[in-house]
Amino acid sequence: MSSLGSLNGFWKSADWIPTFERSTLRRFPLAVTTLPTTGSAISPMLGHATKPLRILKTVQSYFPFQYRGGPVVKVRALAHGLMQRGHRVTVLTADLGFGGRNGFGIKVERCQWGWRAADDGVEVIYLASFGHYRALTVNPRVIRFCRASLGRFDLVHFYGLYDLLGPAVSYSCRRQGIPYVIEPMGMYRPIDRNFQLKRLWHRSLGHEYWRKAAQVIATSEMEQQELLDDGVSPEKVVVRYNGIDHVAPSPRGRFRAKWRLPPDEPLILFLSRLIPRKGADVLIEAFAQACPNSGRLVIAGPEGESGYRAYLEAQARKSGAEARILFTGPLYDEEKRAALADADVFALPSRYENFANAAAEAIACDVPVIVSEFCGIRTLVEGRAGLVIQPGKDTLAAALRQLFSDKALYNRLKQGCPQVAAELNWDLLTEQMEGHYETAMARSNGFH
């Protein structure tokens, strides 16, 4: 695409953007009831593992490649939590190129599979990658790894779909009698692009992969209902929310000072990958409508689709509020905490999120949030730590105006953030995950 005009046409006409009218999400009931057989999403499982487990976590992307989004942080937090509870944890992932890592470094050494690292007690194997397409990589050495090393694990936990690592490792699990659980991370229904390829994946590589799973982990009641509606056995599906790290807050004012933002104007923060599904385009329009004269909108995150940031910047110019809209690029670690500390409202009008990790991080910083009803975290947010809206410019603009004009409502939601954050404590959720592993192994007679 050679011109900005062609970019505009592309993003507006792309059929793979799931509008409400076309999206399979219309099949979701907005009030979701959790089946009694799956247990509570926030109550810890009773008891502890009868013995330390040897757990393999298989995921396409892992730390330090934070530009791949929230799953990188989630898998690492669970791995560390399980290790601290006495389990031996190994992460099997792909080498995505150590020259471009973000955040804190990690010391790696060459091994027969590619690279090996010790990440605060968690062993990480980065398989050598010999090709890639978007997020998918080709890692031939996974076969030799499974032959040589898979037998030393009690259980395998797969994260995400539409890669080659999961089907390859799960095939060896089935041959060696090792139980495994799958956490689809909102990917079960194709929603972004390459619909035909993803459906082909389900019919071919994914069929036995799903059928033989001992358990399927949903990260919200919304995702749970989606899986049940599509025929996944109710006995297999359990809910475990994504958690948040409780770290010391950044001092207020640092982010505004760095970017020369006025301290007395409201700051709305969008923090996510820049892809059409996340709804930054809608937020730009709603901001210009709700805050015509004052206020700042910060769009932070890595570009997830080539050319999409340029499209959003063009939308900002068209909105008439370009001078008050800031694009920062990706923010990690302390920079991200500084942005959250200075934010007054966090907004994520996403067209679909199985959970919405960034909204949870905002809540942990006592920032009221606005999320769409297609975000899995909505059941925790609504009436407690923020507003839940139907997708759309007008509804989002109305929500922004409401939070900035109704101080009593804003203060009540801000005061509700700590309790919601407490329910997303990784210690609690790791203990719950440990209990789910016990159940999966007992169901599979998997102690070996």
LOMIPA-863978 format. One record per residue (C-alpha): residue in one letter; x, y, z. Coordinates in steps of 0.2 Angstrom, whole numbers, plus 2048, in hexadecimal, padded with zeros to 3 digits. Layout:
LOMIPA-863978
AXYZ ...
//
This chain:
LOMIPA-863978
M800800800 S8088107FA S7FD81D801 L7F4822811 G7E4822807 S7E6810802 L7EA80C815 N7D981481A G7D080A80D F7D87FA813 W7D47FC825 K7C2802822 S7BE7F4815 A7C77E581D D7BB7D881F W7C47CF82D I7C07DD839 P7B27D5843 T7A47E3844 F7967DF850 E78A7DC842 R7957CE83A S79E7C8849 T79B7B7850 L79B7C0861 R7897C485E R7867B2863 F78C7B5874 P77F7B8882 L7847C988A A77F7C189B V78A7B289D T7867A58AA T79579A8B0 L7917888B1 P7927818C2 T79D7738BD T7AC77F8B9 G7AD7878CA S7B07998CE A7BC7A38C4 I7C37AC8D3 S7C27A08E1 P7D37978E4 M7D37848E2 L7D577B8F3 G7E47718F8 H7F57708EF A7FD7648E3 T8017538EA K8127558E3 P81D7628DA L8187618C8 R8237628B9 I81A76E8AD L81D77389B K815783895 T815784882 V81279587A Q81679E86A S81D7AE872 Y8257B0883 F82F7BD88C P8397C8888 F82F7CA878 Q8227D5880 Y81C7DD870 R8127CD86D G8057D387A G7FE7CE88A P8007BB889 V8137BD88B V8107C589C K8037B88A1 V80D7A989D R81C7AF8A6 A8127B48B6 L80A7A38B7 A81A79A8B4 H8237A48C2 G8147A18CE L81478F8CB M82778E8CE Q8257978DE R81878A8E4 G82577D8E2 H8227778D0 R82F7758C2 V82A77F8B3 T8317808A2 V82B78B894 L82D785882 T82C794875 A83279B865 D8427A5863 L83B7B685C G84B7BE85A F8557C486A G85B7D4861 G84A7DC862 R8457D8874 N83C7E487F G83D7E8891 F8497E089D G8567D4895 I8587C2897 K8687B8897 V8677AA88A E87379C885 R874791876 C86D77F878 Q86877186C W857778869 G85C78A866 W85D794876 R85B791889 A85879D897 A85579D8AA D8487AA8AD D8477AB8C0 G8477998C3 V83C7948B3 E84578B8A5 V841793894 I84578A884 Y845795874 L84378A865 A84D78F856 S841797849 F844793837 G83679E830 H8277A7835 Y8167AE82F R80F7BB83A A80F7B384B L8117A2845 T82379B845 V82B78B83E N83578284B P83B770845 R84576D855 V83576B85F I834759858 R845755860 F84175E870 C831753872 R83A74386F A84874787B S840752889 L82D751889 G82C741893 R83374A8A3 F8247558A5 D8147508AE L80875C8A5 V809769896 H800779895 F7FD780884 Y7F9793881 G7F179A871 L7EC792861 Y7F179384E D80378E850 L80D77F84D L81577C85E G804777866 P7FF76985A A811763859 V81476186C S80275B86F Y80574D863 S81474786D C80974987D R7FC73E877 R809731871 Q812731882 G80273288D I806744894 P7F674E898 Y7F475F892 V7E976F894 I7E677C887 E7E378F88A P7DD79687A M7DE7A8880 G7CF7AE876 M7D57A6865 Y7C8798864 R7BD7A1858 P7C77AA84A I7C47BC84C D7D27C6844 R7D87C0833 N7DC7B0829 F7CB7A882D Q7CD79A821 L7DE796826 K7D9795838 R7CA78A834 L7D577F82B W7E177E83A H7D2779845 R7CD76B838 S7DE764836 L7EB768844 G7DF76D851 H7D275F851 E7DC75285C Y7E5760865 W7D476686C R7CC75586E K7D974E879 A7DC75D884 A7D9758897 Q7D376A89A V7D077A891 I7D378B89B A7C879A897 T7CD7AB89E S7BC7B28A0 E7AA7AC8A1 M7A77B488F E7B57A8888 Q7AE79A892 Q79D79C88A E7A579E879 L7AD78D87B L79E784881 D79378B873 D7A0784867 G79F77386E V7AD77187A S7A8765888 P7A276E898 E7AC7628A2 K7BC76889B V7B977B89B V7BF7858AB V7C17978AE R7D17A08B4 Y7D37B28B2 N7E37BB8AD G7EC7C38BB I7F67D38BE D8067D68C7 H8057E18D6 V8147EC8D5 A8187FD8DD P80F80B8D3 S8198188CA P8198298D1 R80B8348C8 G8118418BC R8208398B4 F8178348A4 R80F8458A2 A81F84D8A5 K829842898 W81C84588A R81885888F L806855893 P7FD86189E P7FA85B8B0 D7E88628B1 E7E085A8A2 P7D88498A3 L7E283B89B I7DA82C892 L7E681E88F F7E4810882 L7F2803884 S7F17F4879 R7F87EE868 L7F37F9859 I7E87ED850 P7D67F1849 R7CD7E5856 K7D37EF865 G7C87FE860 A7D580D861 D7CD814851 V7BC81585B L7C481D86A I7CC82B85F E7BB830859 A7B382E86A F7C0839872 A7BE847865 Q7AC847869 A7AC84587C C7BB85187F P7BA85E871 N7C486B87A S7CF863888 G7D685288D R7E4847886 L7E383687E V7F282B87E I7F381D872 A800811878 G805800871 P80F7F7863 E8097F7852 G8017E684F E7FC7E883D S8087F1830 G80180282C Y7F4803839 R7FC810844 A7FD81B834 Y7EA818832 L7E781D844 E7F282D843 A7E7831833 Q7D882F83D A7DE83A84B R7E184883E K7D0846837 S7C8847849 G7CE85984C A7D685485C E7E784F855 A7F185B860 R7EA852870 I7ED84086A L7FD83986E F805829866 T813822871 G817811869 P819802875 L81B805888 Y8227F8893 D8267F58A5 E8298068AE E82481089F K81380789F R8118098B2 A81481C8B0 A80781E8A3 L7FA8158AE A7FF81F8BD D7FB82F8B3 A7EB8298AA D7DA82E8B0 V7D08228A6 F7D581289C A7CB80E88D L7CB7FE882 P7BC7FE877 S7C17ED86F R7B77E3863 Y7BD7D386D E7C87CF87B N7C77BE884 F7CD7C8894 A7D57D9892 N7E67D989B A7E97EB899 A7D97F08A1 A7DD7E58B0 E7EE7EE8B1 A7E57FE8B1 I7DA7F98BF A7E97F38C9 C7EF8058C8 D7DD80C8CE V7D98128BD P7C68108B8 V7C48088A8 I7B8808899 V7B77F8890 S7AB7F1883 E79F7E3887 F7A97D787C C7B87D8889 G7B87C9894 I7BD7D38A3 R7AC7DC8A2 T7A57D18B0 L7B27D88BC V7B17EA8B6 E79F7EE8B5 G7997F98C3 R7A97F68CD A7B87FD8C4 G7B18048B4 L7A48058A7 V79F7F889A I7987FE889 Q7927F8879 P79F7FB86B G79D80B862 K7A381D861 D793825869 T792819878 L7A581B87C A7A482E87B A79582D887 A79F823893 L7AD82F892 R7A283D896 Q79A8348A4 L7AA8308AD F7B18428AB S7A184A8B1 D79A83F8BE K7A88408CC A79E8358D8 L79D8278CB Y7B08298C7 N7B58298D9 R7AA8198DD L7B28108CE K7C38158D3 Q7C180F8E5 G7BA7FE8DE C7CB7FB8D4 P7D57F38E3 Q7C87E68E6 V7C77E18D4 A7DA7E18D3 A7DB7D58E3 E7D07C88DA L7DD7C88CC N7EC7C58D7 W7F87B88CF D7FB7AF8DF L7E87AB8E0 L7E77A68CD T7F779C8CE E7F07918DC Q7E078F8D2 M7EA78A8C3 E7F377D8CD G7E27768D2 H7DD7758C0 Y7ED76B8BC E7E975F8C9 T7D875C8C2 A7DE75A8B0 M7EB74D8B6 A7DF7438C0 R7D37438B1 S7E073D8A6 N7E87318B2 G7F873B8AE F8037388BC H8127308B5 
//
